[in-house]
């Protein structure tokens, strides 16, 4: 239900769409907590140019369903007539994009590689889009980080690849701009098992393909519910890779914990962690303080979307406050396009981006290690080649080698 913050002056209506339930619910696990914090922050309104505006929040869960995302897009743009829409979820962002541009509704999205948001919509890097904006790392940065991680372990240079057949997965496996040319350039021999549908739970054909060449490295893109049966079949086939770096599968501690002892040494991209040396422009909290607050109040381990979910509001509120009139779509659009700020996830720079409508953010490479404290596994930063500001915590080791 909408939450209305009472204050003097006019009303700003902020729409929000995220994956709070469904197959991608892990990406929205921290969102309800963040939304409650934002409601409290905006309880007395938002000051813009010396004037205080009431703030109405229109929160919607797309339930990880593209069809529901389409319905929510129409609702936020046409019925609710939001002044700004924040899209935490890739499906939500893609569904609302064309409508928001046509109806002049400034929209900011995140948490999907920027290429997976930009090119499926026919984006031109020189011009971008009229009213829709996105900030996140690129699939190229993620893949370059994976190649860097692979190079830290002595292997037979054979790599088995497998990708979920969605927008990010297609970007990762692109033969010209994805992982294949990067592996070739770095001297690796790729054995590709291609793509698979989101409903897949049997990976025996892919595992048979890998068993024929016995790669020391497995990589690709899949969600945790895919990886568990895949990894079980890898073990049943007698494969013993030294490196497993699978995008999305190990973003969350729950995905690694489900593997038991075999989760030790799984590698992943790190969008954000408590080790990031940045702080919130809303609360002043450091990345570490934000993670600590979540763990204390939710009694659960921090997860990477916590930082990006918070930064989405940092960017959105900054744009509203830097516009002369937050109810004027052109002024809000121009404020977003001119943003160059540091958030809890790091720099978000639309103003100087070579890709219009996109702010390309950084990330690190990480490895899950058996925990020494409260939690079974801890995510350690082992590669900072794409984001040198983030300090290294450990060296990359072979699977199970820590």
Steps between C-alpha positions, in 0.01 A plus 500: 500500500618857437671668793436876524743724684319811627673835461456849369483580130426290193517122456775294335387153403781240479421162349702189576505154339715211623524122521380459858375145438522225238803335339719810539390572857859464623578820308227676697565343842624825655259729314211501748745608771643773278152621404405537866816706557412726207143546624640612836751728331225668297244515780533877527521557128785588266651846478573625149622854442380618841152352455378189679302250294279219627620165369268219395664162443326253267668163567440205271632141500524353150530150651786427253235477226556692172125513436439658838784744430312614190184555703688691770666721238161613373378552854793715613515707181139531388287466812725620781680759281817476704754782486784248525516121476776290659539150353708260710432212265613444141160379380337800660743735329459344155121492532465864595767642267312582181185612681695725737686659210178557306309641797793707634546321833862512627606148597817368662586130512784275613611142578537366147815543285450821307530327160206273593288809565628724220531294182177292517321837491692606188712756683747725319801583723522849349143598587369263769131522589274801565399437864639161611836450673696205636806448720688174537822326396533363150503134405844565354630609841350194667657269242838673511494452876422131454795459263719676756380260770574199280855621445576490871479118512723248318270311259499305172359816333186313396170679576147359489226763454124487552255792499141572593332610177372843607619854422806497732585143402484585131733794558745273687512235226508742207766367259634847420451706816452239773718248681618286200738761350632592846585137575668457163707815544614380844612165362211282624324227301122528537259208485154651477182322606297795369191643667215350701145618585414646839282197580788250455593264785687226310847585373619151409565590135720792597685292759561225242647764268737612774588145608640434153770770539536525881537876537664631818273806482121527487332835444187663360176649628222333699287550810552298821201273427676399177845461646412249773379224261777592255770466768354171622522363147857632465594299809318188379698518175827497695605847386726688742548857376749725674307820431126565481401860431130516419330840465187545716515151658723598794391858560317391814620302804195276485607372157842398632372359828267269305811331356632395841878450513526511120420872509848580631688695233214590267585823316268784404478860399459744791267788417525631854623389841569650845863535385408768246650830626191713434212644701133588452400853402166441675603362840874562509553130574810328369453182297604304807254686725215438255575126492531488879162672544332253266653198675404629844138579410427220253715236676629391159831532319548800273445450127629698206167654388485680836747759372340545159148516641615781727695677223190499276334732752816708537503567126124557476477742792813685387342555158179633652688733734725633223209577268344844525155344500467127587153491341637611162611189303748690284672654802522163675632336183766768462596464867553125456702548182732745678558288811858417599492382860654248739255259662532208739583278199754746360497763222185538289585730212237569234647838408827369356392157380591397143162319489217751527233407757744259668735539797751214493590389852791287621524162666753261653568127485430282801525151641289334765703355788391304804405747770682550825213674676121504502442395140601179316663688212657843454548676166859624464624754247776325302514718188470877469632548147173670394459705820837574664338707778378179661770333716593136444420263786649169386668310216302288257538127574380183320157363591511351846857618543447745784 
